[in-house]
Amino acid sequence: MENSAELIGLMSGTSGDGLDIAYCRFEKGDQWSFKILHALTVPFPKELGVLLQNSHLLSSEQLTQLDVDFGAWMGKQVRDFCEQKSLRPLAVCSHGHTVFHQPSKGYSLQIGNGWALHKQSGFKVVNDFRMLDVQLGGQGAPLVPIGDRLLFADMDFCLNLGGIANISMEENGKRLAFDTCPFNLLLNPFAQKLGAPYDDGGKWASEGKVNNDLLNQLNNLSYYKRVGAKSLGREDMENDFFPLLENSDLDEKDILATLVEHYAIQISQVIHRHSTNTCPRVLITGGGAYHEFFISRLDFYLESNWEKAEVSSTIIEFKEALIFAFLGYLRILGIDNVLSDVTGADKDSCSGVIYG
């Protein structure tokens, strides 16, 4: 296998807004290097988006149909993308859309059928990156830290603010990573009640008033008392977070303000606890990187003793798709791509199922 290759990474995040497609080149020298050559977000057609958002409520037959239909739809998007730009990736590496994530019960399900994706795209496919780790006793998450370690080694912290916020860092020669708190999965539904898909820049949150009772209830949820490998899923939102928010009887702006304060407190505590630098360098990616009000509250709790890494909008928006392309490449090369230090599994593993 040569020292460089070009692959496509696909990411359908928990925020549910569309499919991220990133065509990336990786090179292995003394260290790994990468370049995102082309990237695009394809919005979900309305009917598909609704089905994906409600996939956990479907019957087994309906879910099986959606699995195949979604795989085929992704394959068609990849084929169109590659035809337009005359691309020939080594493989298409897909995260899929998470329907269920219950590692304590031994399962995690991401749909987007690999054979359908292979057939429609015409390329080798790598997907199902979580299940092996779950069977090894791990959380099956987070998966991105191997990419953080090998592709973003100059950062003290890699913070991704998507549907759920997660962070990774090196500590004593090990990679630590976990979900810090929810993010857009809770913010967006309340922005939608105010009439927009999301709170642009955090403007509405900045107009709201923090409610200390709700803030204390959020900060005292049992998730934050757990140490070691841990991850959040949609089930946690429905069982623990949404009931507190909906029973608070607050208006939407006050809920948004209180959530942002909660996130800033939780994330700043993690950075304070694990930082070995007086002014740590933090890479912030995902849609939340554009939430200016959250960034200002994080800065407040970090007492301005940190450096926000300046990176392109392409990295901010497509870092997770980039890293899934990288995970797929490592799988093809037979190199471990899931770290037991961060998932809590019995051992590191080379995860992903290859189709074609």
N, C-alpha and C positions, 0 to 999 in steps of 0.2 A: 504493500500500500504506500502510495506517495506521501510526502510530508505535507501536502496541501490538498484541499478538496472544497467543493462548493455544494452547499445543501440548503434546503428550505426548511425553516421552522414555522410551525403554525401554532397560534395561541388563541384559544377561546376562553377568555377569563370569566371569573364569577360575576363581573359587572354586567356581562351579557349584551354588550353593545355591538359587537361584530367580530370578524375573524382577522387577526393580525397575520400577515404573510411577510416573512423576511428571508431574502436570498443572501446568503452569507458565505464568505470565504474564510477558511481557517488554515493557519500554517503552524507547523510544529518545528521550532528551532530549539534554542536553549529554553525558551519559554513559548507558550502559546500566544499567537496573535490572531486578530480577526478583523474583518471589515464587513459592514452591512452594505452590500452593493445596490440592492433594490428593496424597497419595502412599501407595503400598502395595507390599509385596513379596509376590508369589504364589509359594509353594514349588512346585518342579517335582513333578509326579506321579512316583512312584518309577521307573516304567519309562522315562519321558522323561528323567529325570535321569541314569539309567545310560547311555542311548543317547548323550546329549550328552557325558558324561564320556569315553565310548569312541568318539566320532565319528571320530577320526583312524584308527581301526582298521577301519572299515566298508568294504564294497565300494562301488564307484561307484554301483551301483543303490540300495543301502541308504542311502547318504549323500544321494542325490537325493530319496529318499522322506522322509528325516528333515528335509531342507531345507524341503520343502512342509508336512509335518506340523507342524513347529515354527513355521513362519510362521502356519499356520492356528490353532494353539493360542494363540500370542501375540495374534492378531487377536480370538479369542473372549474372552480375558481383558480386552482393551481394550474390547470392546463391552459386556461385563458391567459393567466399571468405570464406563464412561460412562453406561450406562442407570441404574445405581444412583444416580449423582450428577447426572444430567441435564446432561451435559457435551457440548460441540460443539467439539472442538479443530480448529484450522486444519489440522493434520497430525499424524501419528504418526511419530516419528523413532526408528529402531531401530538400535542398535549391532549386534545379532545375536550369535551364539555363534561365537567363533573356533575353527576346526578346524585350519587350517594358517596359519603366519605365517613366510614365507621371503622377505623383501624382497630379499635378495641374489640370489635366483633369479627375482625379478619377480612374485611372487604373495603374496597374503594372502586367506584365505577365511573369511568370516563367513556362517553359514547362518541361515535364517529368511526364507523366500522372500517377496519384496516383494509380488508379486501375490496370494499366499495371505493375507498379512497385510491387504492392502487389501480383498480380497473379504470376509473374515470380520469385519473391524472396521467397514467402511463408510466409512472415512476415507482421505484422501490419505496416502501413506506416503513417507518418505525413508529410504533405507538405503544400504548399501555405501559407507561413508565413506572407506575406506582405499585402494582399488585405484588411483584416479587418481594419488594421491601416489606410490604404489609405481612406477607407470609413468613418473612424472617423476623417477625415480631416488631417491626418498625411502624412509624406513623404513615409511611408512604409520602411524606412531606416533611420539610420542604425539599424540592429537587434542585432548585436553582443554585444552592451554595457551591457545588462543584464548579460551576461556571464563574461564580463570584471569586472563588479562590484562584482559578487558573487564568481567567480573562481580565479580572479587575483587581489584581493583587496590590495595586497602589492605593486602594481605598481602605480606610480603617473600618468603616461600616457601609454596607450596601442595604439601603432601605427601599423597599418597593411598596408603593401605595396604590394597590388595585382594589378589587372588591374587599380583600382582606390585606392588612399591612403585615409585612414580614421583614425580618432583618437578619443579616449574617455578618460575622466577624471572626478573625483569628484570635485564639486565646491559648497560650502555652502549646503551640504547635498543632492545635486541633481547630477544626472549623466548628463554630457554634452558630446555630440558626434556629429560628422558631417564628411562629406567628405572634406578633406583639399585641394586636387588637384588630377589631374590624376596621374597615374604612368605607369605601363607596357603597358596599352592600347595605349599610345603614343610612348613609348620607343621602343617597340618590332617591330612595322612596319618599323622603320628606321634601326634597327639592321638587319632585314630580307633583306633589300635592300643591306646591306653589306655582306650578305651571311650566317647569323646564325640566329637561332630562337630568340635569345636574346643577349644582350651585356654582356658577361660573366664578372662579377665583375666590370663592368663599364669601361673596358679597352679602348674601342673606345671613350666613352664620355671624358675620361681623356686626350685623344689625340686631342680632338677638341678645338675650341676657342669659348668662349661665345660671342654671338652677342648682344650688348646692345640694339639695336633697337627692336629686337624680344623679348628680355627679358622684356623690358618695356611694350610692347604690351601684353604679357602674363600676367604680373603682374597687368595690368590695366583692365583685363576682368571683366565684371559686376559681375560674380559669387563671386569674392573675396570681393565685397562691401556689399554682403548680410550678415545679421547677423541672429543668431538663427538657427533653424533646417533647414538644407539644404543638398541636395544630388546631385551627378553627375550621368549621364547616358550616354550610347553610343551616344544618340542624341546630347548631349552637345559637345562631341568630334567632331562629324561631322559638327555641326553648327558653333561652336566657335573656337575650337582649331586647327583642321586640316587645315582649310583655312589659318590661320596665318602661320603655319609651311610650307605649300606647296607653299605659295606665297612669302616666304622669299628668295628663290633662293640660299639657303645655302647648302653646302654639308652635308652628313648624320652625320658625326662626330661633326660638329659644331652645328647641330640641337640637337644631343644627349647632348652635353656639355651645351647648353643653357637650355634645359629642366631640366637637373639635377640641375642647378643653380636655376632655377625657383622653383623647388620642395623644395630645401633646404631653400630658402628664405621663402616660404609660411609656411612650417612646423615649422621652427624655430620661426617665428612670433607667431604662435599659442601657442607654448610651452612657449615662453617669456610672452605672454599675460595672460596665465592661471596658470602659475607655482606659487605655494605657498612655494616651497623649493628653497634654493639657489643652490642645486645640485639635480634636480629631477631625479627619476628613471624611465627609459623609456624602455618598452618592445617593441621590433621591430620584427614583424612576417611577413609572406608572402614572395614571391620570392624576393622582393626588399631588404630583410634583408641581402642578399648575395651581394648586389651592393656596393662594398667597396668604390668606388669613391663617390657615394651619401652620404654614412655614413661620409666620410671625409669632405664633403662640409657642411653637417649638423653640424658636430663638429665645423667647422670654424665659422658658424653663431651663434652657442650656446656658443662660446668662451671657449669650453671644460668644461663648468660648467654643467655637466650632467653625469649620470651613465647609461651606456647601460647594461641592465639586461642580464646576461649570462643564456641562456636557451638551451635546447636540440634542435637538428635539427627537432625532431618529433614535438615539440611545434611550431617551426618556420613554418613548412610546413603544419601542420594539425590543427592549432588552430581554424580555421573557421569551419572545419568539426566537431571538438570537440564541439564547441558552438552550432552548429545546432542540434547535438545529445542532448545537454542540453536543448535547446529550446523545442525540441519534448518531452522530459521527463517532463518539466514544464507543457506543454500543457496537457499531459496525467494526471498529478496530479491536473490540474485545477488551477495552480498558474500563475499569470500574467507574461508574458514573453516578452512583448514589452512596452518600457518606453515612455510615452507621452512627458516627458521632452526632449528626444532626437529627437523624430519624429515630434513633433508639433501637435500631435493628441489631440482630446478633452479629452481623458482619457487613462490610461494604459489599456492594453487588454491581454487576454489569446488567442493567435493567433495560427492558424494551423488547417488544415483539416485532420481528421483521416479516414483512409481507412482500413477495415478489423477488 
